[in-house]
Amino acid sequence: MPRFIARHITALLVTLVVAWWAIFYLPQSPTWAVLWLRNAVQNRDGDAAVRYIDFQSVVQHAAKEMLADNAGNNPLGSFVGQAAVQLLAGPLSQVAESWAKQKVNDGDPNLQIPAGAVAGALVALHRQGDSAWTRFTDRKGQNWEIHLLREDGRWQITEVKDAKVLLQKLQEHEAKGLNPGP
């Protein structure tokens, strides 16, 4: 009889710990934001999807990354480029947000997030205070590093490393759509 009681108490304790985790920890985690971003994309809800991305920050990081790659030893060019990033980041981020919202609403198959990719990203998700990051390789062999920050209790994607590859792919995809073959 004591063995029976011990097993049930253990099962009850495990259930309580999992319930506590699911109710109190998970909704405040970056994992939750990634899951809801995927859910919004799958449900073609562009307004919900863009809430999980800080487009201003993503655009600024991408532009700075591209400037650093092309700056070389030209300090004046770097200074002018940084000023241009600050000046143009706002309008470019609005364009990017509008474009992303439209693509999600249209159900663009290139924006779909496979469950396996989400699971892999979540397993590799590293968190330190109010920042988190993950690295993974998609099925096409592209390496991704994505950073999230929590501000005002909400997690958002703030940086996508090597975003120039993503921008090139998006540009190529748009060009194919505008110039269909014979």
N, C-alpha and C positions, 0 to 999 in steps of 0.2 A: 504493500500500500504506500509506503513512503516514497518509493521509486516513482509511482504513478503521480503523486503530488508534486515531486521535484520536477518531473518532465513538464507538467502543466504550468507550474510556476515559471519555469525557464521559457516556455513558449509564450506565456503572457508577458514576461519582461521583454523578450525580443520584439513582440508585437507593439508594446508600448514605446520602445526606443525607436522603432521604424515609424510609428505614427507621429511621435514628437519631431523626428527629422523631417517628415513629409509636411507637417503643418507649420513648424516654426523656422526651420533652417532653409529648406529647399526654395520657398518663395522669395527669400532674400538673397539668393545666390546668383552668380552669373549663369549657372546651368539653367536656371529657370528662364532667364532672358533668351538664351539660345533656343530653348524648346519652344517658347512662345513666338520667337521670330520665325522658326520653321513652320509653326502652326499657321501664322498669318500668311506666309508665302503659299503654303498648301491650300489655304482657303481663299486665295486671291484677294486678300484684304490689304491693299497697299497702304492705307492710312495707319493700320496697326503695325505693319512691318517697318515703316520708316521711324516709328517711335523708338526702335531698338538700335538706331544708327545715328550717330552724331556726324552728319554730313560735313559740317564746317570743319571739324577736327580731322576727319578722314581726308578731305580735300587738301587741307594744309599739310598734313603729314606726307601725302603722296607728292605734292608739289616740292616740298623740301627735300624729299628723297631723290626726286628727279634732278633738282638743282645740284645736290651734292654729287650725284653721278656725273654731271656735265660741267661742274664748276672748274675743276682742275686747279690751276694756280692763279686764277683771275679774281682777285678780291673785289674789284669794282663790279664785275659781272655778278658775283655772288651777292653783293650788297643790293644791286638793282633788282636781282631776281627775288631776294627776300622781300623787298618792298612791293614788288608785283604780286607775290603770293599773298601778302596781307591785304592788298587792294582788291584782288580778284577772287579771293577765297569765298567771300559772301555770295556774290552772284553765281559763281560756279557751283557752290554747294546747293543753292536753290535749284539750279538746273539739274544737278545730279539727283536731288531728292524727288523732283517732279518726274524725271525719267524713271527712277526706280519704282516710284508709286505706280506709274502707268504700266510698266512691265509686269509688276506683281499683279495688278488688276487684270491684265490681259492673259495671265497665266503662262508667261514666256517659259518654255521648257528649259532654257538655259539658266534660269534662276531657281529651278527646283533644287531643294536640298535633300539629298537621299538620307534615309534614316541611318544608314551605315556611316555616312560622313558625320552626322550629328553625334552618333554614339562614339565614334573615334575621337572627335574633337572634345567631347565631354570627358572621356577617359584621360585625355592628355591636357585637360584644363588645369592650369596652375593659378592659384589665387594667393595674393599677398595684400591683406587689408582691403582697400577699395579699388584695387586693380587686379586684373586677371588676363591671362594670355594662353593661347593654345597654338600648337603647330601640328599640321597634318598634311598628308599628300592625297590629292583627290584621285579619282579613277583614271584621269588623263595624265597622271604623273606630275601635275603642278604642285609645288610645295607652297603651303600657305602658313602665314603667321598672323594671327588676329589678336588685337589687344582690346580689352574692354575696361571701362572705368565706371565706378558708381558715383553719381552725383545726385544729391537730394533723394537718396534711397532708390534710385533707378539705374540699372545697368544699361550701358550703351556701347556699341562698337565704336571705337575712337581712332583706330589705326589698322590698316591692312598693309603689311610689309610687302614690298615689291609690287605695289599697286599698278605700276606702269605696265606690267604684263596683263593685268586685268583690263586696264584702259585700252591697250592695243587690241585685245580680243574683242572687247565691246565695239571698238571702232571698226574692226574687220567685219564683225557680225552685222553692224548697221549698214556698212557699205554693201554687203551682199544683199541685204534687204532692199536697199535703194536701187541697186543695179542688178536685177535678176538676169540670169543668162538666157540664151535663146531657147 
